[in-house]
Amino acid sequence: MSGAAGSGGGSVGSVVRRFLAEYSSGTASRLKVLDAYLLYVLLSGALQFGYCLGVGTFPFNSFLSGFISAVGSFILGVCLRIQINPQNKGDFQGISPERAFADFLFASTILHLVVINFVG
Amino acid sequence: MTSVYETKYTLFNGIFLFSGSHTFILALTFVASIQALTPTHYLTRRDVERLKASLDRPFNDIEAAFYSIVGLSKLGVQVSDEQAACNFIKSNVDPSSVDSLFYAAQASQALPGCEVVISNETGELLLAAVSEDSSVNQIFHAVGALSGFGLPLASQEALSALTSRLSKEENVLATIQALQTASYLSQQADLSGIVEEIEDLVARLDDLGGVYLQFEEGLETTALFVAATYSLSDHVGTEPAMKEDQIIQLMNAIFSKKNFETLSEAFSVACAAGSLSQNRYHLPVIVVPDGPAAVSHHQPILRLQVTNVMSQPLTQAAVKLDHAKSASTKASVLHQMPFAVSEDIFELNFMNAKPASGYYDFSISVDGDSRLIANKVELKVKVSTEVGITNVDLSTVDKDQSIAPKTTRVAYPAKAKGSFTADSHQNFALSFQLVDVNSGAELIPHQTFVRLHNPKTGQEVVFVAEPDSKNVYKFELDTAERKTEFDSASGTYTLYLIIGDATLENPILWNVADVVIKFPEEEAPSTVQSKKLFIPKPEIQHLFREPEKRPPTVVSNTFTALILSPLFLLFILWIKIGANISNFSFAPSTIIFHLGHAAMLGLMYVYWTQLNMFQTLKYLAILGSVTFLAGNRMLAQKAVKRTH
């Protein structure tokens, strides 16, 4: 293998570039849309967490509800992505993409109900 | 035969006491019920004057005139202006009203030399009123009016009308009025039926705590009952069927009220007082001490007032001391001594028996008339004396007992010369004896205190001096033991002796000596603050809960704007990826689904601002089911489209 120490920086960069190229060509656009949504949710949660670290946890319930909303939405989005990915079709025999989307909506509704209840 | 009263009394006690041995307890209550009650309420001289004043008022109608005139006559006095009263009656009597005639008749009878002239028609009216058709009240007034005017009356017919009417009107007041009516009827008529009503009425009295007995209708009814009972019993010549305890309880109830709201109430109490002080059968006796019930060498005579319920002295009575026992030792000091009469007061020189100081239980009986009831009285009498302090020895005792104690004798009320020292080597000791100055016997009073007072710091420490087996009081001050009480403050203390008791006439506060107390300097004594217990303490400032620290508004506003930035990033990415809604089919289910979903999100916002969980769940159920059905259909269509 190529010397890890010498070309470490280079290899990381090339790995990343290769990954991005493969990603943009190999992924269906539907999944890319979903990935963009997941990125948004991630950033949203990270920003909230950073704010809490910066200015303190008051009011704690609002922080928790916002953060958990971000985390929950991310998890539900990931579940949806797994279920609608055509490459995983073998694992999810009885679940059509539409069914997965309906589950995603239902779970999101419940999550949002609880979050709104808790945000205060 | 046990009457209702005795059964009730026994039951009351039986239920109340714990179950131990029932027979023993029941026997005890029987004994208790045999012992007579003592009257707790009666009319003092002031009460009688007040009652007379409330009755002797200017009258505005004939009923008020009746109450005033007749009430005062029952108390043994007359109205202030008899002639004016007579004229008032004559001018205000209404010959067409039976009530008015009754009042006029009775009032004029109470006034000497007052004659009200009435016509034949009035007489006819009164006779007609005595029938079964009139109420008991009317019959009573008619009979009373006829009797008061001296008109003839057919007693037997009146009696039958009364009896039949009474069987229809079963209330207490009607029965009492029947009793009063019967006392106006001739003795030849058979009044025994009415007399039996007395017993029935007695059974209807309410026992309140074993002290009072009264009708639930109130004080006035009870007082009228007593007056009516005695007037009927005197008239018929049979003793009323009431027990001694019941009479005393009735007395307590009637005379418990001293101020009267209405004239009729005052009248009823006056009638009751009059009948209880003059009747043929029962005469309650009131025995009260004249002044405090206390004797001493200066005042050796115990004085008693023996009166009837109206505070009229019973000078014919023979008052005797059955026995006087010491309250503490129960030893009998005196027995079977008669009281001497001096004007209206009964006197006994108790100090002749040379009693020791303390409290004594006196059992006094009043005889002389067979009608007397409540004539056995228990009284607590205090015998006071003066105390003298003897054999007062002050000494400093060496702790090692190597040096003999130095003793100084002091005589009351002098102060010991020189001061005494108590420190780590020596204790200070005080011993004394207390004697009764008059008899020489040793005394053990309640309060024997030794008080040490520091004039510089204001500190004061009080100890109790205890007697030993020979009744010699001893007090010892050991500086090592007592340093906490003194806060280890050394200095010169003045020593006081405090002697007091309820039976002592001369309590003593005696500055005996000065004592210099030196405490060991083990702990550095802090500056002595005299224990000020009753000055204001430092104020406590309440700390309100401080609100949480919040970031400045600028920061939070900036962050709010910042949190929207990922959303913009999302839209940009979506556009870059090529997400579009070109495949949007305007099928109804699609539209309904999207609208329903949007409504659900809107509901979330409304929930945050206004609603509570229950309302939200309600709306969510509706919207959710609509959205679900529409969404299901839409997705099914999509699935179909996909597979084809």
Interface residues (C-beta under 8 A of the other chain):
Chain A: S29 K32 V33 A36 Y37 L39 Y40 L43 S44 L47 Q48 Y51 G54 V55 G56 F58 P59 S96 P97 E98 R99 F101 A102 L105 T109 H112 L113 I116 N117 V119
Chain B: E548 K549 R550 P551 V555 S556 F559 L562 I563 P566 L567 L569 L570 L573 W574 I577 G578 A579 H597 M600 L601 M604 Y607 W608 M613 T616 L620 G624 G631 N632 L635 A636 K638 A639 R642
